[in-house]
Amino acid sequence: MSKQQIYKMVVTITTAIVTCVAIALGLSSCNVTRTITTRSEYWQKADTSVVIQTKTIESYNAEKRL
């Protein structure tokens, strides 16, 4: 075997290992975001109106532990 062939084998094996680790870490975690919007309107007889709007954003991060 030449040095080039050994180098190519090492690069291929290293790439495969890094890919497997990335897949394992990617599949073991989860991120969920939920947005809740509440709106309340009050209309008066004149041209003036009141709108109250609240927005809640909840975020969850989960990790699978082996």
TAFEN-V727785 format. One line per field, one symbol per residue. phi: phi as a letter, one per 40 degrees, with the letter a starting at -180 (. if undefined). psi: psi as a letter, one per 40 degrees, with the letter a starting at -180 (. if undefined). A space follows every 10 residues. Layout:
# TAFEN-V727785
phi = ???
psi = ???
This chain:
# TAFEN-V727785
phi = .ccccccccc cccccccccc ccccccccba bbbbbbbbbb bbbbccccbb bbbbbbbbbb bbbcbc
psi = hidddddddd dddddddddd ddddddeeih hhhhhhhhhh ihhidaehih hhhihhhhhh hihhh.
